[in-house]
Amino acid sequence: MEREHLLSESLLSIRHLLSHLQGEVAALETSWSQVLLVLDKLEDACKVDELSGLHRRAAFFDAWSRMQAGGHETGVILIDLDHFKSVNDTYGHACGDAVIRAVGEVLGRFQSPGWCVAGRLGGEEFAIAFRGTREELLGTAELIRRLISRLEFSCSATASRWTCTASLGLALHAESVSLAETLNVADQALYRAKGGGRDQVVAA
């Protein structure tokens, strides 16, 4: 009888222990889920440029590379804001930041998962890559140029208003070369656009 009583008490203790452990496991699972959520947010933050809202350079190349799957024809447009240094020098860096944000909003409208990705490569230089033909690249580049030229800015400190322009260079990507090489070709076209008077599109 005493043995049965001891066994019953042992089983009860085991049940309490298992119940406690179950609660601990549930708490750990909840904590782990929260940790994963924070990590996901941090990963997203590392991929996105805070000022423009576009992909950072590495994330841009990753997204562009994924668009190459299936042998789709893609191209890249490089966009460089004309005389951007003078904006910062004349109106201040806060106004320069406003320009970057506005251009980011313009380019962000073109983004479509698997089809088009936009990024800020650094400073006042942006890029947009998408599936399309040379003619489609040219048409999109010209549309972007016009949209940027229509942006209007003001500086509360001086009550000044101004617009900005951009020079654009584009290139189609060939499977025989790397994405970095295609970007370099587009950069050479951009250089010619700058040298030719700015505020224009030049195709490689």
C-alpha positions in Angstrom: 0.0 0.0 0.0 2.8 2.4 0.9 4.6 1.4 -2.3 1.6 2.3 -4.4 1.3 5.6 -2.5 4.9 6.5 -3.3 4.4 5.5 -6.9 1.3 7.7 -7.1 3.2 10.6 -5.6 6.1 10.1 -8.0 3.8 10.0 -11.0 2.1 13.2 -9.8 5.5 14.9 -9.5 6.5 13.8 -13.0 3.2 15.2 -14.4 3.9 18.5 -12.6 7.5 18.5 -14.0 6.3 17.7 -17.5 3.7 20.4 -17.3 6.3 22.9 -16.2 8.7 21.9 -19.0 5.9 22.2 -21.5 5.4 25.8 -20.4 9.1 26.5 -20.6 9.3 25.0 -24.1 6.3 27.2 -25.2 8.1 30.2 -23.8 11.3 29.4 -25.6 9.4 28.9 -28.9 7.8 32.3 -28.5 11.1 33.9 -27.6 12.8 32.2 -30.6 10.1 33.4 -32.9 10.6 37.0 -31.6 14.4 36.6 -32.2 13.8 35.5 -35.8 11.4 38.4 -36.4 14.1 40.9 -35.1 16.7 39.2 -37.3 14.5 39.4 -40.4 13.9 43.1 -39.7 17.6 43.7 -39.3 18.3 41.8 -42.5 15.8 44.0 -44.4 17.3 47.1 -42.9 20.7 46.1 -44.2 19.3 45.6 -47.7 17.5 49.0 -47.9 19.1 52.4 -48.1 17.3 54.4 -45.4 17.4 57.8 -47.2 16.1 56.7 -50.7 14.1 53.7 -49.6 15.8 51.7 -52.4 18.1 48.7 -52.4 21.7 49.1 -51.2 24.4 48.2 -53.7 24.8 44.5 -52.7 21.1 43.9 -52.4 20.6 45.5 -55.8 23.1 43.1 -57.4 21.5 40.1 -55.7 18.0 41.1 -57.0 19.3 41.7 -60.5 21.1 38.4 -60.5 17.8 36.6 -59.6 16.1 38.3 -62.5 18.6 36.5 -64.8 17.1 33.1 -63.9 15.5 31.5 -66.9 17.7 33.4 -69.4 15.6 36.5 -69.5 17.0 39.5 -71.3 17.8 42.3 -68.8 19.5 45.7 -68.9 20.6 48.4 -66.5 20.2 52.1 -66.4 22.6 54.2 -64.4 21.3 57.6 -63.1 23.5 60.3 -61.8 22.1 63.6 -60.5 23.7 66.6 -62.3 25.7 69.2 -60.2 24.5 67.5 -56.9 27.4 68.8 -55.0 26.3 72.4 -55.7 22.9 71.6 -54.2 24.5 70.6 -50.9 26.9 73.5 -51.0 24.2 76.1 -51.9 21.1 74.9 -49.9 22.6 72.5 -47.3 22.7 68.8 -46.8 19.1 68.7 -45.5 17.9 69.9 -48.9 20.3 67.5 -50.6 18.7 64.7 -48.6 15.2 65.8 -49.8 16.4 65.5 -53.4 17.7 61.9 -52.7 14.4 60.9 -51.1 12.3 62.4 -54.0 14.4 60.6 -56.7 14.1 57.4 -54.6 10.3 57.7 -54.7 10.4 58.2 -58.5 12.5 55.1 -59.1 10.6 53.1 -56.5 7.5 53.3 -58.6 9.1 51.2 -61.3 10.0 48.3 -59.0 8.2 45.0 -59.5 9.5 41.7 -57.9 11.2 39.6 -60.4 10.9 42.2 -63.2 12.4 45.5 -62.0 14.7 46.5 -59.2 16.0 49.9 -58.2 19.0 50.8 -56.0 21.1 53.6 -54.7 24.7 52.7 -55.5 26.1 55.6 -53.4 25.9 59.4 -53.1 23.8 60.7 -56.0 24.2 57.6 -58.2 21.3 55.3 -58.7 20.6 52.2 -60.9 17.5 50.4 -62.1 17.6 47.0 -63.8 14.7 45.2 -65.4 13.7 42.6 -68.0 13.3 44.3 -71.4 14.7 45.1 -74.8 17.0 47.9 -75.7 14.1 50.0 -76.9 12.2 49.4 -73.6 15.4 50.5 -71.7 15.7 53.6 -73.8 12.0 54.5 -73.3 12.2 53.9 -69.5 15.4 55.9 -69.2 13.9 58.9 -71.0 10.8 58.7 -68.8 12.9 58.7 -65.7 14.9 61.6 -67.0 11.7 63.6 -67.5 10.2 62.7 -64.2 13.3 63.8 -62.3 13.5 67.1 -64.3 9.9 67.9 -63.2 10.7 67.6 -59.5 10.7 70.9 -57.7 12.3 71.7 -54.4 12.4 74.5 -52.0 14.6 75.6 -49.1 12.8 77.1 -46.2 16.0 78.9 -45.0 16.3 81.0 -48.2 12.8 80.6 -49.7 14.6 79.5 -52.9 13.1 77.0 -55.3 15.0 74.9 -57.8 14.8 71.8 -59.9 17.4 69.2 -60.7 18.4 67.1 -63.7 20.0 63.8 -64.2 22.3 62.1 -66.8 21.6 58.5 -67.6 23.6 55.7 -69.3 22.2 52.3 -70.1 23.4 48.9 -71.3 21.9 45.5 -72.1 23.4 42.6 -70.2 25.0 39.7 -72.1 25.3 36.3 -70.5 29.0 36.1 -71.5 29.9 38.9 -69.1 29.3 39.6 -65.4 26.8 42.1 -64.0 29.6 44.3 -62.8 31.0 44.4 -66.4 27.6 45.4 -67.7 27.3 48.1 -65.1 30.7 49.4 -66.2 29.5 49.6 -69.8 26.5 51.6 -68.6 28.8 53.8 -66.6 30.8 54.6 -69.7 27.6 55.6 -71.4 26.7 57.7 -68.4 30.1 59.4 -68.7 29.4 60.3 -72.3 26.0 61.7 -71.2 27.8 63.9 -68.7 30.4 65.0 -71.2 27.7 65.7 -73.8 26.0 68.4 -71.8 24.1 66.4 -69.0 20.3 66.0 -68.7 20.3 63.3 -71.4 20.2 59.6 -72.0 23.0 57.7 -73.7 22.9 54.0 -74.7 26.0 51.8 -74.9 
